[in-house]
Amino acid sequence: MKTVSVRSLRNTPGALWRSLKAGTVALTANGVPKALVIGIESEDLEAALAAVNRARAQLALTRLRAAAQAAGTDRLSAEAIAVEVRAVRRAR
């Protein structure tokens, strides 16, 4: 994947447009990836935004599942989950 720094974007914005021809570009600040820039056709804006939102939701779900597995909570029974929910509700 091609990367473009924020500084480069500020100084030579055309480099980003040229890089997008090859696909997705990672925008970096101090060498750390901060954003992805994807090229789209103008008529595809809404569809592209919906696809990005689905991908972000899927990434969040993957992180939640990994955290549950690391904590061991992925193996809780339905009854154990119900007990936890009741305890939290009582604490409110």
N, C-alpha and C positions, 0 to 999 in steps of 0.2 A: 504494500500500500504506500502510496506517495504521501509525504508529510509536507506541510507548509507552516512556517512559524508565523506567529501573530505579527512580528516585526516585518517579515517579508511581505505579509498581506498588506500591511500599512504602507510599506515603501513601494512595492510592485504588485498591485492587485491583479494585474494581468497574469501573473504566474499561477494564481489559483485557477483562473478560467482555463488556462492551458493544461494544468494538471488534472482538471475534472474530465477532460477528454479521455483519460486513461481509466477513469472510474472514481471510486470514493477517495476522498482526501482526508487525512487526519490533520486537524489544526492543532498546533502545539504552542505552549508558552513555557519558556525556559526548558525546552526539550521534553516536556511532559504533555502527553496527549490530553486535550481538553474538549475537543468536539470533532464530530464527523461531518463532513460536507459532502452531499451527494448531488450529482447532476440530475435534473429532471426536465421533462418537457413542460411547458407552461400549462397545457391542458391536463397534465397529470398531477397537479399540485395537491388536490384534495386526496386522491388515492395514495400518493406518496406519503402524505402526512398520516393517513390512517395506518399505512403499513409500518411506519416508524413507531407510532404509538403502540401498535400490537407487539412489535419487537421489544420495546421498552417494558411492556407489561410482562412479556415472556421472560425477559432477563430478571425482572424483579421476582417473579415466581421461582425461577431457578435459584436465586440467592436465598429466598425464604426456605426452600426445600433443603438446600445445603446447610443452612443454619439449624434447621430442625433436626437434620441427620447428625450434625456435630453435637447438638445438645441431647440427642437421644429421644427427643419428643416425637419423632416420626413413628415411634413404636407404641405410642399411647393407645389404649383401647378407647372405644366410643364412651364407655362409662367414665374412664379416667379424665377424658376431655370434658365431659359434662360436669364432673366434680370441680375441675379447675374453673370452668365458666361460672358455676354457682358461687364459688369462693370469691371471684373477682367482682361479681355483681353485689354480693353481700358487703364487700369492702367499700363500695361506693357510698 
